[in-house]
Amino acid sequence: MGGMRIAIYSLNINIKSRGKGQSAIASAAYIAGKRFKNEYDGITHDRTDRNDVVHGEIVLPENAPANF
């Protein structure tokens, strides 16, 4: 049973609606296992308690403002 191991890529896209009480910042914190502060409402979403995140990364376009 010496088969080759391969990774399977997966992409999920979800629309978050502030009007429905959802938060893109809270979702990003959960997915990445990080702590993010929502500048809109001042709430800090801390999901550093997750121990099952192997790698998390947020990628911005080159022309994104430096404060992001």
PyMOL Python script that loads the backbone (N, CA, C, O; Angstrom):
from pymol import cmd

cmd.read_pdbstr("""\
ATOM      1  N   MET A   1       0.835  -1.181   0.000  1.00  0.00           N
ATOM      2  CA  MET A   1       0.000   0.000   0.000  1.00  0.00           C
ATOM      3  C   MET A   1       0.881   1.248   0.000  1.00  0.00           C
ATOM      4  O   MET A   1       0.715   2.107   0.865  1.00  0.00           O
ATOM      5  N   GLY A   2       1.781   1.366  -0.913  1.00  0.00           N
ATOM      6  CA  GLY A   2       2.666   2.513  -1.005  1.00  0.00           C
ATOM      7  C   GLY A   2       2.177   3.513  -2.025  1.00  0.00           C
ATOM      8  O   GLY A   2       2.944   3.930  -2.893  1.00  0.00           O
ATOM      9  N   GLY A   3       0.919   3.910  -1.945  1.00  0.00           N
ATOM     10  CA  GLY A   3       0.346   4.839  -2.920  1.00  0.00           C
ATOM     11  C   GLY A   3       0.856   6.259  -2.744  1.00  0.00           C
ATOM     12  O   GLY A   3       1.417   6.611  -1.706  1.00  0.00           O
ATOM     13  N   MET A   4       0.655   7.058  -3.763  1.00  0.00           N
ATOM     14  CA  MET A   4       1.069   8.458  -3.730  1.00  0.00           C
ATOM     15  C   MET A   4       0.005   9.284  -3.009  1.00  0.00           C
ATOM     16  O   MET A   4      -1.193   9.091  -3.220  1.00  0.00           O
ATOM     17  N   ARG A   5       0.450  10.197  -2.166  1.00  0.00           N
ATOM     18  CA  ARG A   5      -0.467  11.099  -1.484  1.00  0.00           C
ATOM     19  C   ARG A   5      -0.534  12.407  -2.260  1.00  0.00           C
ATOM     20  O   ARG A   5       0.490  12.947  -2.679  1.00  0.00           O
ATOM     21  N   ILE A   6      -1.736  12.905  -2.445  1.00  0.00           N
ATOM     22  CA  ILE A   6      -1.910  14.191  -3.117  1.00  0.00           C
ATOM     23  C   ILE A   6      -2.871  15.055  -2.315  1.00  0.00           C
ATOM     24  O   ILE A   6      -3.747  14.556  -1.609  1.00  0.00           O
ATOM     25  N   ALA A   7      -2.688  16.345  -2.441  1.00  0.00           N
ATOM     26  CA  ALA A   7      -3.595  17.283  -1.792  1.00  0.00           C
ATOM     27  C   ALA A   7      -4.744  17.578  -2.748  1.00  0.00           C
ATOM     28  O   ALA A   7      -4.555  17.621  -3.963  1.00  0.00           O
ATOM     29  N   ILE A   8      -5.908  17.777  -2.204  1.00  0.00           N
ATOM     30  CA  ILE A   8      -7.069  18.129  -3.008  1.00  0.00           C
ATOM     31  C   ILE A   8      -7.442  19.563  -2.679  1.00  0.00           C
ATOM     32  O   ILE A   8      -7.726  19.889  -1.526  1.00  0.00           O
ATOM     33  N   TYR A   9      -7.440  20.411  -3.683  1.00  0.00           N
ATOM     34  CA  TYR A   9      -7.756  21.817  -3.514  1.00  0.00           C
ATOM     35  C   TYR A   9      -9.258  21.995  -3.338  1.00  0.00           C
ATOM     36  O   TYR A   9     -10.057  21.330  -3.997  1.00  0.00           O
ATOM     37  N   SER A  10      -9.624  22.887  -2.452  1.00  0.00           N
ATOM     38  CA  SER A  10     -11.032  23.167  -2.211  1.00  0.00           C
ATOM     39  C   SER A  10     -11.226  24.670  -2.076  1.00  0.00           C
ATOM     40  O   SER A  10     -10.408  25.345  -1.451  1.00  0.00           O
ATOM     41  N   LEU A  11     -12.290  25.196  -2.647  1.00  0.00           N
ATOM     42  CA  LEU A  11     -12.607  26.616  -2.550  1.00  0.00           C
ATOM     43  C   LEU A  11     -14.082  26.761  -2.232  1.00  0.00           C
ATOM     44  O   LEU A  11     -14.938  26.215  -2.927  1.00  0.00           O
ATOM     45  N   ASN A  12     -14.367  27.502  -1.174  1.00  0.00           N
ATOM     46  CA  ASN A  12     -15.750  27.793  -0.797  1.00  0.00           C
ATOM     47  C   ASN A  12     -15.923  29.304  -0.754  1.00  0.00           C
ATOM     48  O   ASN A  12     -15.115  30.010  -0.150  1.00  0.00           O
ATOM     49  N   ILE A  13     -16.961  29.791  -1.385  1.00  0.00           N
ATOM     50  CA  ILE A  13     -17.255  31.218  -1.379  1.00  0.00           C
ATOM     51  C   ILE A  13     -18.605  31.420  -0.708  1.00  0.00           C
ATOM     52  O   ILE A  13     -19.600  30.797  -1.078  1.00  0.00           O
ATOM     53  N   ASN A  14     -18.620  32.306   0.289  1.00  0.00           N
ATOM     54  CA  ASN A  14     -19.853  32.612   1.008  1.00  0.00           C
ATOM     55  C   ASN A  14     -20.030  34.114   1.069  1.00  0.00           C
ATOM     56  O   ASN A  14     -19.071  34.852   1.295  1.00  0.00           O
ATOM     57  N   ILE A  15     -21.236  34.558   0.871  1.00  0.00           N
ATOM     58  CA  ILE A  15     -21.554  35.974   0.989  1.00  0.00           C
ATOM     59  C   ILE A  15     -22.024  36.235   2.411  1.00  0.00           C
ATOM     60  O   ILE A  15     -22.915  35.550   2.913  1.00  0.00           O
ATOM     61  N   LYS A  16     -21.422  37.227   3.060  1.00  0.00           N
ATOM     62  CA  LYS A  16     -21.795  37.592   4.419  1.00  0.00           C
ATOM     63  C   LYS A  16     -22.655  38.844   4.368  1.00  0.00           C
ATOM     64  O   LYS A  16     -22.356  39.775   3.621  1.00  0.00           O
ATOM     65  N   SER A  17     -23.720  38.871   5.158  1.00  0.00           N
ATOM     66  CA  SER A  17     -24.648  39.988   5.171  1.00  0.00           C
ATOM     67  C   SER A  17     -24.700  40.606   6.564  1.00  0.00           C
ATOM     68  O   SER A  17     -25.174  39.978   7.511  1.00  0.00           O
ATOM     69  N   ARG A  18     -24.214  41.831   6.685  1.00  0.00           N
ATOM     70  CA  ARG A  18     -24.251  42.530   7.965  1.00  0.00           C
ATOM     71  C   ARG A  18     -25.694  42.664   8.435  1.00  0.00           C
ATOM     72  O   ARG A  18     -25.967  42.605   9.634  1.00  0.00           O
ATOM     73  N   GLY A  19     -26.616  42.844   7.496  1.00  0.00           N
ATOM     74  CA  GLY A  19     -28.034  42.980   7.825  1.00  0.00           C
ATOM     75  C   GLY A  19     -28.620  41.720   8.454  1.00  0.00           C
ATOM     76  O   GLY A  19     -29.632  41.783   9.152  1.00  0.00           O
ATOM     77  N   LYS A  20     -27.989  40.584   8.208  1.00  0.00           N
ATOM     78  CA  LYS A  20     -28.439  39.324   8.800  1.00  0.00           C
ATOM     79  C   LYS A  20     -27.609  38.942  10.020  1.00  0.00           C
ATOM     80  O   LYS A  20     -27.700  37.822  10.522  1.00  0.00           O
ATOM     81  N   GLY A  21     -26.790  39.898  10.494  1.00  0.00           N
ATOM     82  CA  GLY A  21     -25.982  39.654  11.694  1.00  0.00           C
ATOM     83  C   GLY A  21     -24.702  38.887  11.421  1.00  0.00           C
ATOM     84  O   GLY A  21     -24.075  38.395  12.359  1.00  0.00           O
ATOM     85  N   GLN A  22     -24.299  38.772  10.169  1.00  0.00           N
ATOM     86  CA  GLN A  22     -23.084  38.043   9.827  1.00  0.00           C
ATOM     87  C   GLN A  22     -21.906  39.006   9.736  1.00  0.00           C
ATOM     88  O   GLN A  22     -22.101  40.208   9.556  1.00  0.00           O
ATOM     89  N   SER A  23     -20.709  38.497   9.857  1.00  0.00           N
ATOM     90  CA  SER A  23     -19.521  39.325   9.816  1.00  0.00           C
ATOM     91  C   SER A  23     -18.415  38.631   9.027  1.00  0.00           C
ATOM     92  O   SER A  23     -18.025  37.509   9.348  1.00  0.00           O
ATOM     93  N   ALA A  24     -17.914  39.303   7.995  1.00  0.00           N
ATOM     94  CA  ALA A  24     -16.798  38.763   7.219  1.00  0.00           C
ATOM     95  C   ALA A  24     -15.546  38.688   8.085  1.00  0.00           C
ATOM     96  O   ALA A  24     -14.736  37.775   7.924  1.00  0.00           O
ATOM     97  N   ILE A  25     -15.381  39.645   9.008  1.00  0.00           N
ATOM     98  CA  ILE A  25     -14.212  39.658   9.887  1.00  0.00           C
ATOM     99  C   ILE A  25     -14.263  38.465  10.846  1.00  0.00           C
ATOM    100  O   ILE A  25     -13.251  37.797  11.056  1.00  0.00           O
ATOM    101  N   ALA A  26     -15.412  38.201  11.417  1.00  0.00           N
ATOM    102  CA  ALA A  26     -15.559  37.054  12.321  1.00  0.00           C
ATOM    103  C   ALA A  26     -15.294  35.752  11.580  1.00  0.00           C
ATOM    104  O   ALA A  26     -14.647  34.848  12.109  1.00  0.00           O
ATOM    105  N   SER A  27     -15.792  35.662  10.363  1.00  0.00           N
ATOM    106  CA  SER A  27     -15.578  34.463   9.556  1.00  0.00           C
ATOM    107  C   SER A  27     -14.103  34.278   9.225  1.00  0.00           C
ATOM    108  O   SER A  27     -13.582  33.166   9.309  1.00  0.00           O
ATOM    109  N   ALA A  28     -13.424  35.365   8.850  1.00  0.00           N
ATOM    110  CA  ALA A  28     -11.999  35.289   8.523  1.00  0.00           C
ATOM    111  C   ALA A  28     -11.183  34.887   9.749  1.00  0.00           C
ATOM    112  O   ALA A  28     -10.244  34.099   9.635  1.00  0.00           O
ATOM    113  N   ALA A  29     -11.531  35.418  10.915  1.00  0.00           N
ATOM    114  CA  ALA A  29     -10.831  35.058  12.146  1.00  0.00           C
ATOM    115  C   ALA A  29     -10.995  33.572  12.438  1.00  0.00           C
ATOM    116  O   ALA A  29     -10.037  32.910  12.836  1.00  0.00           O
ATOM    117  N   TYR A  30     -12.190  33.047  12.245  1.00  0.00           N
ATOM    118  CA  TYR A  30     -12.445  31.628  12.488  1.00  0.00           C
ATOM    119  C   TYR A  30     -11.644  30.758  11.526  1.00  0.00           C
ATOM    120  O   TYR A  30     -10.980  29.808  11.940  1.00  0.00           O
ATOM    121  N   ILE A  31     -11.711  31.091  10.244  1.00  0.00           N
ATOM    122  CA  ILE A  31     -11.030  30.281   9.231  1.00  0.00           C
ATOM    123  C   ILE A  31      -9.523  30.275   9.449  1.00  0.00           C
ATOM    124  O   ILE A  31      -8.883  29.231   9.324  1.00  0.00           O
ATOM    125  N   ALA A  32      -8.946  31.437   9.774  1.00  0.00           N
ATOM    126  CA  ALA A  32      -7.496  31.550   9.929  1.00  0.00           C
ATOM    127  C   ALA A  32      -7.011  31.183  11.327  1.00  0.00           C
ATOM    128  O   ALA A  32      -5.813  30.980  11.527  1.00  0.00           O
ATOM    129  N   GLY A  33      -7.916  31.093  12.292  1.00  0.00           N
ATOM    130  CA  GLY A  33      -7.506  30.824  13.665  1.00  0.00           C
ATOM    131  C   GLY A  33      -6.718  31.986  14.243  1.00  0.00           C
ATOM    132  O   GLY A  33      -5.753  31.787  14.982  1.00  0.00           O
ATOM    133  N   LYS A  34      -7.135  33.204  13.903  1.00  0.00           N
ATOM    134  CA  LYS A  34      -6.416  34.420  14.303  1.00  0.00           C
ATOM    135  C   LYS A  34      -7.334  35.348  15.098  1.00  0.00           C
ATOM    136  O   LYS A  34      -8.507  35.047  15.320  1.00  0.00           O
ATOM    137  N   ARG A  35      -6.768  36.492  15.524  1.00  0.00           N
ATOM    138  CA  ARG A  35      -7.539  37.522  16.209  1.00  0.00           C
ATOM    139  C   ARG A  35      -7.575  38.749  15.305  1.00  0.00           C
ATOM    140  O   ARG A  35      -6.534  39.278  14.915  1.00  0.00           O
ATOM    141  N   PHE A  36      -8.788  39.193  14.978  1.00  0.00           N
ATOM    142  CA  PHE A  36      -8.975  40.369  14.135  1.00  0.00           C
ATOM    143  C   PHE A  36      -9.934  41.327  14.816  1.00  0.00           C
ATOM    144  O   PHE A  36     -10.912  40.909  15.436  1.00  0.00           O
ATOM    145  N   LYS A  37      -9.644  42.618  14.695  1.00  0.00           N
ATOM    146  CA  LYS A  37     -10.554  43.634  15.201  1.00  0.00           C
ATOM    147  C   LYS A  37     -11.360  44.185  14.035  1.00  0.00           C
ATOM    148  O   LYS A  37     -10.798  44.583  13.015  1.00  0.00           O
ATOM    149  N   ASN A  38     -12.662  44.205  14.191  1.00  0.00           N
ATOM    150  CA  ASN A  38     -13.555  44.758  13.185  1.00  0.00           C
ATOM    151  C   ASN A  38     -13.597  46.271  13.390  1.00  0.00           C
ATOM    152  O   ASN A  38     -14.172  46.750  14.368  1.00  0.00           O
ATOM    153  N   GLU A  39     -13.002  47.009  12.491  1.00  0.00           N
ATOM    154  CA  GLU A  39     -12.945  48.460  12.622  1.00  0.00           C
ATOM    155  C   GLU A  39     -14.327  49.103  12.479  1.00  0.00           C
ATOM    156  O   GLU A  39     -14.525  50.233  12.926  1.00  0.00           O
ATOM    157  N   TYR A  40     -15.276  48.407  11.870  1.00  0.00           N
ATOM    158  CA  TYR A  40     -16.622  48.949  11.676  1.00  0.00           C
ATOM    159  C   TYR A  40     -17.363  49.091  13.005  1.00  0.00           C
ATOM    160  O   TYR A  40     -17.958  50.132  13.284  1.00  0.00           O
ATOM    161  N   ASP A  41     -17.323  48.031  13.824  1.00  0.00           N
ATOM    162  CA  ASP A  41     -18.080  48.061  15.077  1.00  0.00           C
ATOM    163  C   ASP A  41     -17.207  47.947  16.331  1.00  0.00           C
ATOM    164  O   ASP A  41     -17.723  47.977  17.449  1.00  0.00           O
ATOM    165  N   GLY A  42     -15.886  47.815  16.149  1.00  0.00           N
ATOM    166  CA  GLY A  42     -14.975  47.760  17.278  1.00  0.00           C
ATOM    167  C   GLY A  42     -14.881  46.415  17.972  1.00  0.00           C
ATOM    168  O   GLY A  42     -14.154  46.287  18.957  1.00  0.00           O
ATOM    169  N   ILE A  43     -15.591  45.414  17.490  1.00  0.00           N
ATOM    170  CA  ILE A  43     -15.574  44.088  18.114  1.00  0.00           C
ATOM    171  C   ILE A  43     -14.318  43.334  17.687  1.00  0.00           C
ATOM    172  O   ILE A  43     -13.967  43.305  16.507  1.00  0.00           O
ATOM    173  N   THR A  44     -13.649  42.723  18.665  1.00  0.00           N
ATOM    174  CA  THR A  44     -12.489  41.886  18.371  1.00  0.00           C
ATOM    175  C   THR A  44     -12.944  40.435  18.332  1.00  0.00           C
ATOM    176  O   THR A  44     -13.566  39.942  19.273  1.00  0.00           O
ATOM    177  N   HIS A  45     -12.630  39.767  17.246  1.00  0.00           N
ATOM    178  CA  HIS A  45     -12.983  38.355  17.063  1.00  0.00           C
ATOM    179  C   HIS A  45     -11.706  37.543  17.257  1.00  0.00           C
ATOM    180  O   HIS A  45     -10.809  37.583  16.415  1.00  0.00           O
ATOM    181  N   ASP A  46     -11.623  36.813  18.355  1.00  0.00           N
ATOM    182  CA  ASP A  46     -10.422  36.063  18.703  1.00  0.00           C
ATOM    183  C   ASP A  46     -10.689  34.572  18.575  1.00  0.00           C
ATOM    184  O   ASP A  46     -11.427  33.993  19.373  1.00  0.00           O
ATOM    185  N   ARG A  47     -10.087  33.957  17.570  1.00  0.00           N
ATOM    186  CA  ARG A  47     -10.231  32.513  17.383  1.00  0.00           C
ATOM    187  C   ARG A  47      -8.878  31.828  17.465  1.00  0.00           C
ATOM    188  O   ARG A  47      -8.656  30.793  16.836  1.00  0.00           O
ATOM    189  N   THR A  48      -7.960  32.419  18.255  1.00  0.00           N
ATOM    190  CA  THR A  48      -6.646  31.813  18.429  1.00  0.00           C
ATOM    191  C   THR A  48      -6.723  30.533  19.253  1.00  0.00           C
ATOM    192  O   THR A  48      -5.721  29.834  19.409  1.00  0.00           O
ATOM    193  N   ASP A  49      -7.911  30.221  19.784  1.00  0.00           N
ATOM    194  CA  ASP A  49      -8.100  28.990  20.535  1.00  0.00           C
ATOM    195  C   ASP A  49      -8.166  27.758  19.631  1.00  0.00           C
ATOM    196  O   ASP A  49      -8.084  26.628  20.113  1.00  0.00           O
ATOM    197  N   ARG A  50      -8.311  27.971  18.338  1.00  0.00           N
ATOM    198  CA  ARG A  50      -8.368  26.835  17.406  1.00  0.00           C
ATOM    199  C   ARG A  50      -6.981  26.219  17.272  1.00  0.00           C
ATOM    200  O   ARG A  50      -6.002  26.931  17.051  1.00  0.00           O
ATOM    201  N   ASN A  51      -6.896  24.915  17.402  1.00  0.00           N
ATOM    202  CA  ASN A  51      -5.609  24.249  17.262  1.00  0.00           C
ATOM    203  C   ASN A  51      -5.557  23.349  16.027  1.00  0.00           C
ATOM    204  O   ASN A  51      -4.620  22.566  15.866  1.00  0.00           O
ATOM    205  N   ASP A  52      -6.557  23.460  15.160  1.00  0.00           N
ATOM    206  CA  ASP A  52      -6.597  22.599  13.981  1.00  0.00           C
ATOM    207  C   ASP A  52      -6.252  23.340  12.691  1.00  0.00           C
ATOM    208  O   ASP A  52      -6.395  22.779  11.604  1.00  0.00           O
ATOM    209  N   VAL A  53      -5.803  24.585  12.795  1.00  0.00           N
ATOM    210  CA  VAL A  53      -5.430  25.349  11.607  1.00  0.00           C
ATOM    211  C   VAL A  53      -3.940  25.122  11.357  1.00  0.00           C
ATOM    212  O   VAL A  53      -3.102  25.496  12.177  1.00  0.00           O
ATOM    213  N   VAL A  54      -3.620  24.511  10.227  1.00  0.00           N
ATOM    214  CA  VAL A  54      -2.237  24.230   9.889  1.00  0.00           C
ATOM    215  C   VAL A  54      -1.574  25.448   9.263  1.00  0.00           C
ATOM    216  O   VAL A  54      -0.422  25.759   9.562  1.00  0.00           O
ATOM    217  N   HIS A  55      -2.304  26.132   8.398  1.00  0.00           N
ATOM    218  CA  HIS A  55      -1.763  27.314   7.724  1.00  0.00           C
ATOM    219  C   HIS A  55      -2.911  28.240   7.373  1.00  0.00           C
ATOM    220  O   HIS A  55      -3.951  27.792   6.890  1.00  0.00           O
ATOM    221  N   GLY A  56      -2.731  29.513   7.610  1.00  0.00           N
ATOM    222  CA  GLY A  56      -3.725  30.511   7.244  1.00  0.00           C
ATOM    223  C   GLY A  56      -3.018  31.730   6.688  1.00  0.00           C
ATOM    224  O   GLY A  56      -1.951  32.112   7.170  1.00  0.00           O
ATOM    225  N   GLU A  57      -3.600  32.328   5.694  1.00  0.00           N
ATOM    226  CA  GLU A  57      -2.958  33.475   5.069  1.00  0.00           C
ATOM    227  C   GLU A  57      -4.008  34.335   4.396  1.00  0.00           C
ATOM    228  O   GLU A  57      -4.971  33.829   3.819  1.00  0.00           O
ATOM    229  N   ILE A  58      -3.812  35.639   4.475  1.00  0.00           N
ATOM    230  CA  ILE A  58      -4.696  36.573   3.795  1.00  0.00           C
ATOM    231  C   ILE A  58      -3.867  37.284   2.737  1.00  0.00           C
ATOM    232  O   ILE A  58      -2.806  37.832   3.036  1.00  0.00           O
ATOM    233  N   VAL A  59      -4.344  37.276   1.519  1.00  0.00           N
ATOM    234  CA  VAL A  59      -3.613  37.859   0.406  1.00  0.00           C
ATOM    235  C   VAL A  59      -4.376  39.083  -0.099  1.00  0.00           C
ATOM    236  O   VAL A  59      -5.576  39.014  -0.364  1.00  0.00           O
ATOM    237  N   LEU A  60      -3.674  40.183  -0.226  1.00  0.00           N
ATOM    238  CA  LEU A  60      -4.265  41.424  -0.748  1.00  0.00           C
ATOM    239  C   LEU A  60      -3.610  41.784  -2.058  1.00  0.00           C
ATOM    240  O   LEU A  60      -2.470  41.395  -2.311  1.00  0.00           O
ATOM    241  N   PRO A  61      -4.313  42.523  -2.895  1.00  0.00           N
ATOM    242  CA  PRO A  61      -3.709  42.988  -4.141  1.00  0.00           C
ATOM    243  C   PRO A  61      -2.534  43.938  -3.861  1.00  0.00           C
ATOM    244  O   PRO A  61      -2.476  44.566  -2.804  1.00  0.00           O
ATOM    245  N   GLU A  62      -1.620  44.032  -4.800  1.00  0.00           N
ATOM    246  CA  GLU A  62      -0.451  44.878  -4.623  1.00  0.00           C
ATOM    247  C   GLU A  62      -0.822  46.340  -4.359  1.00  0.00           C
ATOM    248  O   GLU A  62      -0.106  47.037  -3.640  1.00  0.00           O
ATOM    249  N   ASN A  63      -1.925  46.807  -4.929  1.00  0.00           N
ATOM    250  CA  ASN A  63      -2.313  48.200  -4.776  1.00  0.00           C
ATOM    251  C   ASN A  63      -3.217  48.465  -3.574  1.00  0.00           C
ATOM    252  O   ASN A  63      -3.788  49.550  -3.461  1.00  0.00           O
ATOM    253  N   ALA A  64      -3.353  47.500  -2.686  1.00  0.00           N
ATOM    254  CA  ALA A  64      -4.164  47.682  -1.476  1.00  0.00           C
ATOM    255  C   ALA A  64      -3.503  48.724  -0.565  1.00  0.00           C
ATOM    256  O   ALA A  64      -2.275  48.779  -0.489  1.00  0.00           O
ATOM    257  N   PRO A  65      -4.294  49.545   0.122  1.00  0.00           N
ATOM    258  CA  PRO A  65      -3.708  50.517   1.052  1.00  0.00           C
ATOM    259  C   PRO A  65      -2.844  49.843   2.117  1.00  0.00           C
ATOM    260  O   PRO A  65      -3.163  48.743   2.569  1.00  0.00           O
ATOM    261  N   ALA A  66      -1.770  50.487   2.515  1.00  0.00           N
ATOM    262  CA  ALA A  66      -0.818  49.929   3.466  1.00  0.00           C
ATOM    263  C   ALA A  66      -1.451  49.575   4.816  1.00  0.00           C
ATOM    264  O   ALA A  66      -1.000  48.646   5.486  1.00  0.00           O
ATOM    265  N   ASN A  67      -2.503  50.317   5.219  1.00  0.00           N
ATOM    266  CA  ASN A  67      -3.105  50.040   6.533  1.00  0.00           C
ATOM    267  C   ASN A  67      -3.939  48.763   6.548  1.00  0.00           C
ATOM    268  O   ASN A  67      -4.400  48.356   7.615  1.00  0.00           O
ATOM    269  N   PHE A  68      -4.147  48.123   5.411  1.00  0.00           N
ATOM    270  CA  PHE A  68      -4.840  46.837   5.385  1.00  0.00           C
ATOM    271  C   PHE A  68      -3.870  45.730   5.686  1.00  0.00           C
ATOM    272  O   PHE A  68      -4.255  44.561   5.713  1.00  0.00           O
TER     273      PHE A  68
END
""", "prot")
cmd.dss("prot")
cmd.show_as("cartoon", "prot")
cmd.util.cbc("prot")
cmd.orient("prot")
